[in-house]
Amino acid sequence: RKYCMFEGRFNMLKAGVTYIKQTQAGYGICAVSENYAVELKRERTLFAGLPYLISLDNATDPADIQTSIEKLRALRFEAKGQLQRHCGLDEDPGAKILIFIGRWVKQKGVDHIAMLTPAFLRSHPEVQIILAGPPDDACGLYAGTLLDQLGDEFKGRLFVCTKFFRLPEELRRGAHLCFTPSCSEPFGYVDVEFGLLGVPSVGAAIGGLGKMPGVYFRQQNSDDSKSLIDSFFCSVDHALNLPDTEYWEMALNATKADFPFDTWRANLSGSYSKAITNFKSFAGEGNLLFDAQQHADAGTREVLNEAMAPRKATVLRRMSSTAQVAHQMRILDIDEDAEFLTQPVSDDRTHELMREAIFQGQMKGKVKDAEQLQSQICQADQRLTERSHMTQWLMKPFARGLCLRIHVVIALGYIFSPVGETLLKSMDVRARSNTLASEHALWITFYMGAGCGCLLWLFLSRGIPPNLLMASSQLLNIIFFVLVPSLPGEFFESPFSTLTYLGLCGLQSTSRLLFIVWNFNEDFHGGFQVAAKRIGVLESLRSCVGWISVNLSYAGLEFINRNLVLVVSLGTTVLLFKAPQCYASYVLPSTGILEGMTHKSFILLVFAEFLNMLSAYPSQTYTLWWTLNGFEPGEIAGFALLTGFMAPVMLTAIFALLAKMNRWGPWAMR
């Protein structure tokens, strides 16, 4: 766990980074390109704390001959005809050949190429496309299935080969552009190989890509397939419409790229010298992080049991005898060299399901991307493993695939859980007669309870399944919002009882964070756009419910609020006990106290939360301000009702704009 677990996940790279930190003071880790080194340092927390990542660009031979634009044109004309004959394409001297040769995997973006191939060929009659390489994952098989159905429509303009394909170097000169829409790429040799032959690249400027002349787009969000597909299409369309002079200058500059071996050797030698200078061995322990022979003497069985234990028995969550037997069976499987990294649905089965989905999508006139299909296959497989009919029902999609039904249940809990602020308003009036329980004391007590509640719910989340925590929160919701306010008024005459009650309200109100965190569980597809839209909807409905509750309170209909919360809380509590396995078995992984807290994004979020808390007090006293300024209760209720209907529209629009900006970037970067 110490050397192979990072942020709660199995990570074999953690051992190497830990070794270098302990023995070489963090010096010696190299990336195969400068951009990739910057990207790892910026986006991968595993490399935080290292002095620096050394950029060690791969070396390659330069172009064979020094050429000019006129010579490039002549070589292109000759090679194009040979390439067209070699691949069975129509011999058209004016054709522009777009080419991709490599492994057909998700990392290379081959599924995006397959989805856009019909659009490229239909929008540009002069275009011919060559796609070749062996499919190595489900996305590659998906791309092959899509392209197989285009052969008849684009005969003579499309060449597809789904196996290892060797193309002579002289024939590669006949291509007009080289596809490089990779989702991630440490260095990238394809753009260099084609660029040195005078073929520019078109694709994503990610990792090591973008070092050769070409047309590139920036990935605003790598989790959003639609953004990547649209950006890639616009890049290709722009590259095809470049003026001839600009295109050939770009092609000529590509042939002048230089990645010398001397520079590579010098950088490697410098990196090695720096690592040797800072190297220190463990005193008397050798240079092994984990000595299997040493631990075998102490009892390999005990070490293995402790290392592979999914969790330990605690006071809050005991391990049953069945769980202990299951754990022993896992150890036996390891002793028998069983595979421990498996996937629930095989590639063959996934390909089968994708082929059927493609057929159904073509019947309806809409084909889904590979990532979305994979997420739906995973969710369907998990639904089939559930035994309870209610659990299977909760795992089904809601609103035509917008989210799962379990997400709706959790969303209801979020909308009706934060009742502490509303209770504080009503308690403020009752407590004014007590000189000890001043207004400042009420607010201080409430937010002290909220601060303790954040730590408490985080601590409990590491040992108690989320469905039990959320169900407990809903039960507390009923107690504090429905039952306690119904007690006789004498209960609130004591300042101690009033402050205790408000502190517990603050503690309970922070449980809404649970409903935010776990609302995105089981979401395999989507990025910030999905989060922004869902948070926008949740906050809109929560704001609407809050303002409507103010309206009902001023109308003397508080019993409706209590009954509504009672029904929703009881209903969600019952459904949460039937939550899927991921909500009933998993807990938050144990991580370091400071892991992630040094990120700029985390610091900005903390600062934003400070500002939010500073504005919390005036936002909670608006009804008092209206009353002091002569507004009648009926007027306040009407304004609250109007705001309750307007707030969802405004918040939804704001979060939709955030999602759009994250997809396409700020206007200045488009």
Secondary structure, 3 states (H helix, E strand, C coil): CCCCEECCEECCHHHHHHHHHHHHCCCCCEECCHHHHHHHHHHCHHHCCCCCCEECCCCCCCCCCCCCHHHHHHHHHHHHHHHHHHHCCCCCCCCEEEEEECCECHHHCHHHHHHHHHHHHHHCCCEEEEEECCECCHHHHHHHHHHHCCCCCCCCCEEEECCCCCCCHHHHCCCCEEEECCCCCCCCCHHHHHHCCCCCEEEECCCCCCCCCEEEECCCCCCCHHHHHHHHHHHHHHHHCCCHHHHHHHHHHHHCCCCCHHHHHHHHHHHHHHHHHCCCCECCCECCCCCHHHHHHHHHHHHHHHHHCCCCCCCCCCCCHHHHHHHHHHHHHHHCCCCCCCCCCCHHHHHHHHHHHHHHHHHHCCCCCHHHHHHHHHHHHHHHHCCCHHHHHHCCEECCCCEEHHHHHHHHHHHHCCCHHHHHHHHHHHHCCCCCCCHHHHHHHHHHHHHHHHHHHHHHHCCCCHHHHHHHHHHHHHHHHHHHHHCCHHHHCCHHHHHHHHHHHHHHHCCHHHHHHHHHCCCCCCCHHHHHHHHHHHHHHHHHHHHHHHHHHHCCCHHHHHHHHHHHHHHHHHHHCCCCHHHHHCCCCCCCCCCCCCCHHHHHHHHHHHHHHHCHHHHHCHHHHHHHCCCCHHHHHHHHHHHHHHHHHHHHHHHHHHHHHHHHCCHHHC
